């Protein structure tokens, strides 16, 4: 079944996903403390059922939600989460087809991922039994996280919707991205964990997200695709207009072997992937942490093009380190224009400081009014595209032993200063190091996120990303 709007692209129709109204967790058990059922029950906005012939009650839930089989449930069931032993999976799939289920997430493993002919045979039979009527996520995957509808396979996934989507074969990585993103204040439109991808694969799901009105940014972790899907992937990417960032597993010989045992996917062939990323302006990243940092930056500042940066540091030595990192990444830390340099120099009055780029403010940082003016002037320079500000977290601790003087207005005034990037429409990125006072760091992270300012604890978390984002913008213009 192909999408009605594109007869020349072989992808499966997933238009029903945004309208899921009922779901069942099949195989929920006391042994796992009804884990997946309880988690979906946290926020699901439709009708939810538990299916297990051996369960009569679940503590805290109405008995009318529990059924011995899928067929025993009155009315329609749009979506099922299946967690049964492999020996029962075909029988359950037959029930799904008969019930008219639209989407099945198969958590059960030991199919092609087992590396055995028996597992591969069972996976082929599972697909055959679905009869192209039930769309499958998995097997060996966690399925769908859709906060707008309250679909969530783990506890305390944020129920708040955003416009970032994530697509991965690995369920564990999906957990890291969702929890990690939520901690940063990021929220998701949809997350797909598709495991072995025997039915719905990377190409199908990517096409859906590219055309999903609820999604603006697409993040991916991929270990590979079936070779015969390469042509469809290129067709889809050719029509894409959304930023896509990908972390690719299995690039080395050992990593490729690990990917094959993880999701039975063919990876490797780096030259082909590199050509695809270049041709279709895909942002390739190296780690899940970079993927989150990328989303964090563009969520708060949008996409940007940085060539020349200003650096302001409370330590001259650390400022030098930042300059080296910035210039090694392909950007510049140039002198300020003469008029701006004159303005900034007049604002410096403490011995041992430096008013040139990189700016070394030292203890003058505690004069928050002057600090505001210095940053305001630097960002007004037309030669400067953005700024990195270095501040250790202990500067914000209320204990006088960490500070030369106690000023109760310091933190609020400093937070206001760090929002100046939005005034000048240039990214201002603070590094507030997680040193000695982690509780202060957490507080500042939340306060600054409310002001749409990203905070990092280490320059390596974001400096390598800046030229990648800039390159994406330049390629898009061209």
Buried (B, 14 or more C-beta within 10 A) or exposed (E): EEBEEBEEBBBBBBEEBBEBEBBBBBBBBEEEEBBBBBBBBEBBEBBBBBBBEEBEEBEEBEEEBBBEBBEEBEEEBBBBBBBBEBEEBBEBBBBBBEBEBBBBBBBBBBBBBBEEEEBBEBBEBBBEBBEEEBBBBBBBBBBBBBBBBBBBBBEEBBBEBBBBBBBBBBBEBBBBBBEBBBEBBBBBBBBBBBBBBBBBBBBBBBBBBBBBEBBBBBBBBBBBBBEEBBEBBEBBBEEBEBBBBBBBBBBEEEBBEBBBEBBBBBBBBEEEBBEBBEEBBBBBBEEBBBBBBBBBBBBBBEEBBBBBBBBBBBBBEBBBBBBEBBEEBBBBBBEBBEEBBEBBEEBBEBEEBBBEBBBBBBBBBBBBEBBBBBBBBBBBBEBBBBBBBBBBBBBBBEEEEBBEEEEEEBBEBBBEBBEBBBEBEBBBBBBBBBEEBEEBBBBBBEBBBEEBBBBBBEBEBBBBBBBBBBBBBEEEEE
